[in-house]
Amino acid sequence: MSGASANAIRVVPVERLELFLTSKPWAFATERRADIDAHFTALQREKPALWNGRVLMLHEQTVTNGVFRGEFLQTDYASFAAWIGWGRPPVGVYDCFAAAAILAADGAYLVGVMSGATLNAGQIYFPCGTPDASDVVDGKVDFEFSVRRELKEETGLDAAELVPDPGWTMVVDGTLIAQIKTFRARQSADELRAKILSFLSRQRQPELADILIARGASDFGPKTRPFVRAFLADRALRKTP
């Protein structure tokens, strides 16, 4: 674990995830409904591609003996977006998602720049996405499936052609919990970037505007999400590619 204080970003290796969907309602989404709808209507005027689908948010979580156990509730994207836009007020949930750290053969990572059509336009981070109902199988939330789906949708890379590291790297930044899976590629960073850019050029509305090569935590500016910088810094500290 890294970080010198309780408020610092923490990086924690996790052996296994046990994630479940519950029927718990989210009071915030009900009590602030009118404000949420108005907020999302304004967002859609700016970004018409935003869709108010169903998403999953973590409401209970523990880590014991290397196992992260979590329970998710289901809500609408409008409520999630409002919660984010209003500064993530303390309303009993966490933004927990799976992210793919693509590690090239030469030791560099690939990170994406979000397109202007997305809620997080211009921000830089690993391919990832808020989990949704398609990630649920028999009441369990499958982050292995979720991370592979997001990897394919955002970069065109097929996880079957990559080698996943065992376990996960959990990065906790307040109410944000990123579960990061490292995928190792046989190609160099330049080769991977060219392949991903070719994929993006063929998409009508790609989620990524660009793909960048990261060789260290300080490669990019303030648009790089803190959880990405924390992950890269932790890898450098451990001298682990």
Beta strands, then each sheet from edge to edge (+ up, - down):
strand 1: 10-14
strand 2: 16-21
strand 3: 54-64
strand 4: 67-76
strand 5: 95-103
strand 6: 109-114
strand 7: 124-125
strand 8: 128-129
strand 9: 136-137
strand 10: 140-141
strand 11: 163-164
strand 12: 168-173
strand 13: 176-184
strand 14: 208-214
sheet 1: 1+ 12- 13+ 5+ 6- 7+
sheet 2: 1+ 12- 13+ 11-
sheet 3: 1+ 12- 13+ 5+ 8-
sheet 4: 1+ 12- 13+ 5+ 6- 14+
sheet 5: 2+ 4+ 3-
sheet 6: 9+ 10-
end
